[in-house]
Amino acid sequence: TPYTDVDVASERDSVKLSCNYSSGDTLQWYRQYPKSPPHLLVMEHMPEKTPGFTLNHDKIAKRMDLEISSAEVTDSALYYCA
């Protein structure tokens, strides 16, 4: 259940997207550009980290945050957690 909406961010801003969940312990974040299918961006146990993206998992609160450390124009997209 995403609960953070970011409509506008400036370049080089830090942006945090949050997702609440009710079950499971492995979540993924997907990014979708217009007219394209969703693309797996990052998941908690992914051996290769995606540069510029950080996951913070609060298992007690059942929340997974995705932080974009320095937003770029190419980060403009829809983001999904699953």
C-alpha positions in Angstrom: 0.0 0.0 0.0 1.9 3.1 -1.1 1.2 6.1 1.0 3.7 8.7 -0.2 3.0 10.7 -3.3 5.7 12.8 -4.8 4.4 14.8 -7.7 7.3 17.2 -8.1 10.9 17.1 -7.1 13.9 19.1 -8.2 17.0 17.6 -9.6 19.4 16.5 -6.9 16.6 16.3 -4.3 16.5 13.3 -2.0 13.1 11.6 -2.5 11.6 8.9 -0.3 8.8 6.6 -1.4 7.1 4.4 1.2 5.1 1.2 1.0 3.2 -0.5 3.8 2.5 -4.3 3.5 0.6 -6.9 5.5 2.3 -10.1 4.7 5.6 -11.5 3.3 9.0 -10.2 4.0 10.5 -9.8 0.5 9.4 -6.7 -1.4 10.4 -5.3 -4.8 10.2 -1.9 -6.2 9.3 -1.4 -9.9 9.7 1.6 -12.1 7.4 2.2 -15.0 8.0 4.8 -17.8 5.1 5.9 -20.0 4.1 3.4 -22.6 6.5 0.8 -21.1 5.9 -2.2 -18.9 7.1 -2.1 -15.2 10.7 -2.9 -14.7 12.2 -4.4 -11.6 14.3 -1.6 -10.0 15.4 -3.1 -6.7 14.6 -5.7 -4.2 15.8 -6.2 -0.7 17.9 -9.3 -1.2 19.2 -8.4 -4.7 22.9 -9.1 -4.9 23.6 -6.1 -7.1 22.6 -2.8 -5.7 21.0 -0.2 -8.0 23.2 3.0 -7.8 21.4 6.0 -6.3 18.7 3.9 -4.7 18.5 2.8 -1.0 16.0 0.5 0.6 15.1 0.8 4.3 13.0 -2.0 5.7 11.2 -1.6 9.0 9.9 -5.1 9.6 8.1 -4.1 12.8 6.1 -1.3 11.1 5.8 -3.5 8.0 7.1 -0.7 5.8 9.6 -0.6 3.0 11.1 2.8 2.0 12.8 3.5 -1.3 15.1 6.5 -1.3 16.4 8.2 -4.4 19.5 9.9 -3.2 19.8 12.5 -5.9 16.8 12.7 -8.2 17.4 13.1 -12.0 15.0 13.8 -14.8 15.2 10.2 -15.8 13.7 9.2 -12.4 10.4 10.7 -13.5 8.2 7.6 -13.6 5.5 5.6 -11.7 6.9 3.5 -8.9 5.3 0.4 -7.6 6.0 -1.9 -4.6 5.0 -5.5 -4.6 
